[in-house]
Amino acid sequence: MVYDEIKNAIFNGNIKKDEIITEMILAQSFNTSRTPVREAVGDLLKDGLLVAVPRKGLKVREITPSEKEQIIFLRVSIETEGLRRVIPSITANQIQFLREVIEQQKTAMEKNDRIEFIELDQKFHRKILYFAEQHLLGDILLNLYNLTRLIGHKALAKNGRMEEVIEEHLRIVEALKLKDVKQATELMEEHLVQTKESIDIVEGK
């Protein structure tokens, strides 16, 4: 529970990226003892969501511009390949599953629940690789999971980005239904690049 609470505070921006925190501060904030906080912090350090600041404490991991470029490059490479592989065999039930995920995203958007929205976003993308039986590629994407969540939450800070994501997902699903490889892969690349551009807007670049 402490792990989830700290992680949600990171993703919601309640812990600022330039804020130095300690186990004691976290224990006081979440009204708990330091033992579960220490264990949760250990897991968050392993996940790459927190980094240690020597002789000061901890801070939220900041994604560098180079890392952001690499993450987008990897995701475009992995996910467009997943689409190429899944299109010949995708079923009506799988298309319907993806549509249902998008409907759940609409509900999360109406509640302004960014954490749930991002969870569903990741579910949408990972299911395409699962349907394509590209499990090794899926594992690589899973390893990027927390870093992509950090990026995704920052992108959602752009006004109207949730609506854009839903529309982009719908267009990808429609291309899958039509079994249009060229359109599907182009739409996926545009969708992922839009994430980076949304972050640039939020950061004033």
Secondary structure, 3 states (H helix, E strand, C coil): CHHHHHHHHHHHCCCCCCCCECHHHHHHHCCCCHHHHHHHHHHHHHHCCEEEECCCEEEECCCCHHHHHHHHHHHHHHHHHHHHHHCCCCCHHHHHHHHHHHHHHHHHHHCCCHHHHHHHHHHHHHHHHHHCCCHHHHHHHHHCHHHHHHHHHHHCCCCCHHHHHHHHHHHHHHHHHCCCHHHHHHHHHHHHHHHHHHHHHHCCC
